[in-house]
Amino acid sequence: MSVLRDGSNVVSEGITKDLVQAVHDQEEMQAIQAPIVSSYNERIRPLLDCIDRLRNLKVMQEGIQLPTIVVVGDQSSGKSSVLESLAGISLPRGQGICTRVPLIMRLQSHPSPEPELSLEFNGRVVPTNEDHIAEAISVATDEIAGRSKGISKVPLTLIVKKNGVPDLTMVDLPGITRVPVHGQPEDIYEQISAIIMEYIKPEESIILNVLSATVDFSTCESIRMSQKFDKMGERTLAVVTKADKSPEGLLEKVMADDVNIGLGYVCVRNRIGDESYEEAQAVEATLFETHPLLSKIHKSMVGIPVLAQKLVQIQATIISKCLPDIVRKINDKLSTSVAELNKLPQQLKSVPEAVTAFMRIISSAKESLRKIFIRGEFDEYPDEKEMHCTARLAEMLSDYYEDLQLISIKVEQKQAFLEEEISILEEAKGISLPNFLPRKAFRTSLQKMVMAISATPAGFVNKFWEYLQGVLVPVLMKHSDNYPQLQPSIRRAAQNLVSKKREQSADWVSQIIEMEKLTDYTCNPEYSATWHDLMESQDRFMDIINDRCNDCTKSTTLEINGIGEVEVGHLRNHLVVAQEAFDLKMRMTAYWKIVLRRLVDSMALHLLFSIQNLVNKDMETEMVNELMGTHGGALERMLEESPPIAGKRYRLNGSIKLLRESKEIVAEIMDKIAAYAD
Ligand SMILES: Nc1nc2c(ncn2[C@@H]2O[C@H](COP(=O)(O)OP(=O)(O)OP(=O)(O)O)[C@@H](O)[C@H]2O)c(=O)[nH]1
């Protein structure tokens, strides 16, 4: 049984299952000395061309991954030498880092005996030839990544059209090194890792892991890295180079498969020094046939021709497997981009068009504001609690009522029971009948209470308008999203409007406070009812302070309905005014309830009225004045498309063009596949 079979036990499903099967089928082929060019190539050539054309179009920029054979390996493991052997050309080779940019190598079998080589990078095509290719790659690398030893993720494409090469596209990546050599940036490892990961992460990538026979595979960085994304090695094929240098134990190493290589191992001996490719091929073939140790390795696992055959097979399988998905993704992305483009605001060409667009912003914003401020519908902002305005406003009003009550209680608790009332009555004394509660005393008491809470309504009004601004501005911004050039003016208009409204509310509140101070009136029958209830405790009160009850010596506390328990013992020194003071206190208590409710009720009506006016009338006027008034010029600004929208339109048009071209390319190949199937 071959190592390949052992190694593939772990593979179970999906693309990788097909891949492993493909490799098995090939293993069964008797023609181990596979001709690099075969009729098989002619079948996969169109598939490969299609993928290469998509790669050239840069369809990957649109997030569409293409099946790619990615060559990874530790530094100097022999990656470039393997590619050279496959392509039969010279690449920059040597000790230390040679590959400094991703090198996309497209090998194409070509009928003419004259090879054609060219490099594509930075939008240019540079023709070259076999004698100068290594030098041309070094020059292009310097141009992309600079002359020092730095690296770059900008790829360089090498097209090799040559008689006898396999139809293959592979990406050679910089070798992994942990220690920066002279002239390399300190973070070279991180930079190289980032590039490698970007290429090997997609499920569509086949990892060609180049391992030197001279090292322990489990210590290779490239194995560690490929296992991060392909833990079971299901899409990893290992090429073991330098078999000639380290033949001892190689068979055992690949048989043991300690590093989980699902797609199997191929051991090779690359060209060395000045050998020609023909010489190198012959030396390799002899080595694996005659070497006492290497000849024991199964023939399906040795030599560059076997590697070429395997890669061609794997590539064909992965491409045909991925193609339907690529077609679907291209179609999906195309319809998403077209829909996004259609959603962009229409490019305005004239002032009437700009006026219409402006009026549309106002009316759509108004409708949203009516929903959230007035009708309490928050379907546009289901999860943003702050935007559920009617509920928040109701909460704010109930907090406001509680605040007013708390302040009133604190004022009452400042002095002992009736002490305040007694002092007011003392000062309100005049030449008049006794036992006749002077109106002046009631007014004084009322004014003191009103003064104590007077700052609260003003504070509440500020808090409310601040909240309203926090809702109004985002709603307006959302509706004017397509015209960012208008947004500063719209924001300013909204802020000005809220300031004006806040001032109006502040004036209204101070008037309300003044009115409450001036007049003590209510038509609410609850006032009299409450006063009567409270006065029911008066007799008991008088008994306690006159010491006329049995238990009065023991306890001088009195329970009053609606007020609670109060200490009255200190009032025995004020027997003359105590009764009047009690009456004054109870009248004030009953009336104050009415005052507080009136303050909250009228605040609610005032605010809702203000909101209605703001949404229905004032907002439009303010916007028109701000945007079209003397400092406006908004309509002219609307005619110039904003840079972000123009940028988005440009980007979407670019994507759509690219995706349409891609769609045509894949449509062609799908037709061909359908023709084959027939
Ligand atoms: N003896 C022998 N030497 C080899 C073999 N393969 C590669 N080499 C030598 O190993 C050295 C490194 O090979 P490269 O192909 O440059 O390695 P690389 O992985 O591309 O190097 P970087 O891109 O710099 O990471 C070169 O001197 C090659 O000639 C082989 O099979 N046998």
The ligand as an SDF file (V2000), in Angstrom:
LIG
                    3D

 32 34  0  0  0  0  0  0  0  0999 V2000
   21.0930   19.1350   -4.1390 N   0  0  0  0  0  0  0  0  0  0  0  0
   19.9550   19.7440   -4.3140 C   0  0  0  0  0  0  0  0  0  0  0  0
   19.8670   21.0590   -4.1370 N   0  0  0  0  0  0  0  0  0  0  0  0
   18.6720   21.6710   -4.3290 C   0  0  0  0  0  0  0  0  0  0  0  0
   17.5380   20.9450   -4.6770 C   0  0  0  0  0  0  0  0  0  0  0  0
   16.4870   21.8170   -4.7750 N   0  0  0  0  0  0  0  0  0  0  0  0
   16.9950   23.0300   -4.4780 C   0  0  0  0  0  0  0  0  0  0  0  0
   18.2840   22.9570   -4.2100 N   0  0  0  0  0  0  0  0  0  0  0  0
   19.1650   24.0800   -3.8570 C   0  0  0  0  0  0  0  0  0  0  0  0
   18.6800   24.7020   -2.6340 O   0  0  0  0  0  0  0  0  0  0  0  0
   18.9170   26.1020   -2.6930 C   0  0  0  0  0  0  0  0  0  0  0  0
   17.6290   26.8440   -2.4420 C   0  0  0  0  0  0  0  0  0  0  0  0
   16.7400   26.6130   -3.4840 O   0  0  0  0  0  0  0  0  0  0  0  0
   15.6420   27.6930   -3.9690 P   0  0  0  0  0  0  0  0  0  0  0  0
   14.8850   27.0170   -5.0670 O   0  0  0  0  0  0  0  0  0  0  0  0
   16.2140   28.9980   -4.2220 O   0  0  0  0  0  0  0  0  0  0  0  0
   14.8020   27.7350   -2.6630 O   0  0  0  0  0  0  0  0  0  0  0  0
   13.5420   28.6960   -2.3660 P   0  0  0  0  0  0  0  0  0  0  0  0
   12.7190   27.9340   -1.4050 O   0  0  0  0  0  0  0  0  0  0  0  0
   12.8870   29.1050   -3.6190 O   0  0  0  0  0  0  0  0  0  0  0  0
   14.2360   29.9000   -1.6920 O   0  0  0  0  0  0  0  0  0  0  0  0
   13.5690   31.2960   -1.2330 P   0  0  0  0  0  0  0  0  0  0  0  0
   12.5910   31.7350   -2.2790 O   0  0  0  0  0  0  0  0  0  0  0  0
   14.7140   32.1690   -1.1170 O   0  0  0  0  0  0  0  0  0  0  0  0
   12.9300   30.9950    0.0680 O   0  0  0  0  0  0  0  0  0  0  0  0
   19.4820   26.3820   -4.0720 C   0  0  0  0  0  0  0  0  0  0  0  0
   20.8800   26.4840   -3.9820 O   0  0  0  0  0  0  0  0  0  0  0  0
   19.1080   25.1800   -4.8800 C   0  0  0  0  0  0  0  0  0  0  0  0
   20.0220   24.8680   -5.9500 O   0  0  0  0  0  0  0  0  0  0  0  0
   17.6360   19.5470   -4.8610 C   0  0  0  0  0  0  0  0  0  0  0  0
   16.6900   18.8020   -5.1520 O   0  0  0  0  0  0  0  0  0  0  0  0
   18.8930   18.9900   -4.6730 N   0  0  0  0  0  0  0  0  0  0  0  0
  1  2  1  0
  2  3  2  0
  2 32  1  0
  3  4  1  0
  4  5  2  0
  4  8  1  0
  5  6  1  0
  5 30  1  0
  6  7  2  0
  7  8  1  0
  8  9  1  0
  9 10  1  0
  9 28  1  0
 10 11  1  0
 11 12  1  0
 11 26  1  0
 12 13  1  0
 13 14  1  0
 14 15  2  0
 14 16  1  0
 14 17  1  0
 17 18  1  0
 18 19  2  0
 18 20  1  0
 18 21  1  0
 21 22  1  0
 22 23  2  0
 22 24  1  0
 22 25  1  0
 26 27  1  0
 26 28  1  0
 28 29  1  0
 30 31  2  0
 30 32  1  0
M  END
$$$$
